[in-house]
Structures are given as structure tokens and as C-alpha cells.
Amino acid sequence: MPYDLGGVTRGLVPELQRADAFRIRYDAVTLRGLLRLPRPANRYAAPAEGAR
């Protein structure tokens, strides 16, 4: 496994990146961002005025 993983990361991935078939960088910095999930409401924050 380590041998194959090294071959893939050093050989295959750069070739796919050159062919625009594999991302070079991520657009988001969190898993939530990558999955395009909305940020949940903070249950500890005070409710907004008029929300009661």
C-alpha cells in the first residue's frame, strides 16, 4: 500500500492535474464548505429582536 500510494501521489496525480482532470486546490477551507452546507444556527446566541 505505501508503495502504491507514493506512486499515485507522485506520478498519477500530477498528470491528472496537467490534464485538468484533478483539482489543484480546494475552493473551501472546511468540509462544510466543500459540501456546500449552510452554517447551522448558533444555539447559544441570543435570539434576534422580533424573533420571539
C-alpha positions as a Markdown table, in Angstrom:
| # | Residue | x | y | z |
|---|---|---|---|---|
| 1 | Met | 0.0 | 0.0 | 0.0 |
| 2 | Pro | 2.6 | 2.7 | 0.9 |
| 3 | Tyr | 4.5 | 1.9 | -2.4 |
| 4 | Asp | 1.3 | 2.2 | -4.5 |
| 5 | Leu | 0.2 | 5.4 | -2.7 |
| 6 | Gly | 3.6 | 7.0 | -3.3 |
| 7 | Gly | 3.4 | 6.1 | -7.0 |
| 8 | Val | -0.1 | 7.6 | -7.3 |
| 9 | Thr | 0.6 | 10.8 | -5.5 |
| 10 | Arg | 3.9 | 11.4 | -7.2 |
| 11 | Gly | 3.1 | 10.1 | -10.7 |
| 12 | Leu | -0.6 | 9.9 | -11.5 |
| 13 | Val | -2.0 | 12.9 | -9.6 |
| 14 | Pro | 0.4 | 15.5 | -11.3 |
| 15 | Glu | -0.5 | 14.0 | -14.7 |
| 16 | Leu | -4.2 | 14.3 | -14.0 |
| 17 | Gln | -3.7 | 17.9 | -12.8 |
| 18 | Arg | -2.0 | 18.8 | -16.0 |
| 19 | Ala | -4.9 | 17.4 | -17.9 |
| 20 | Asp | -7.4 | 19.4 | -15.8 |
| 21 | Ala | -8.9 | 16.1 | -14.5 |
| 22 | Phe | -7.9 | 16.5 | -10.9 |
| 23 | Arg | -8.2 | 19.6 | -8.6 |
| 24 | Ile | -5.1 | 21.6 | -7.8 |
| 25 | Arg | -6.6 | 23.3 | -4.8 |
| 26 | Tyr | -9.8 | 23.3 | -2.8 |
| 27 | Asp | -12.2 | 26.2 | -3.1 |
| 28 | Ala | -13.3 | 26.0 | 0.5 |
| 29 | Val | -11.2 | 25.5 | 3.7 |
| 30 | Thr | -13.7 | 23.4 | 5.6 |
| 31 | Leu | -15.6 | 20.2 | 5.0 |
| 32 | Arg | -18.8 | 22.1 | 5.4 |
| 33 | Gly | -17.7 | 24.5 | 2.6 |
| 34 | Leu | -16.6 | 21.7 | 0.3 |
| 35 | Leu | -20.0 | 20.0 | 0.7 |
| 36 | Arg | -21.7 | 23.4 | 0.3 |
| 37 | Leu | -23.7 | 23.0 | 3.5 |
| 38 | Pro | -25.2 | 26.1 | 5.3 |
| 39 | Arg | -23.8 | 27.1 | 8.6 |
| 40 | Pro | -26.0 | 26.0 | 11.4 |
| 41 | Ala | -27.6 | 28.5 | 13.7 |
| 42 | Asn | -25.7 | 29.1 | 17.0 |
| 43 | Arg | -27.9 | 27.7 | 19.7 |
| 44 | Tyr | -26.1 | 29.8 | 22.3 |
| 45 | Ala | -26.5 | 33.1 | 20.6 |
| 46 | Ala | -29.2 | 35.5 | 21.8 |
| 47 | Pro | -32.3 | 35.5 | 19.6 |
| 48 | Ala | -32.7 | 38.4 | 17.2 |
| 49 | Glu | -35.1 | 41.2 | 18.1 |
| 50 | Gly | -38.7 | 40.3 | 17.0 |
| 51 | Ala | -37.8 | 36.6 | 16.5 |
| 52 | Arg | -39.9 | 35.5 | 19.5 |
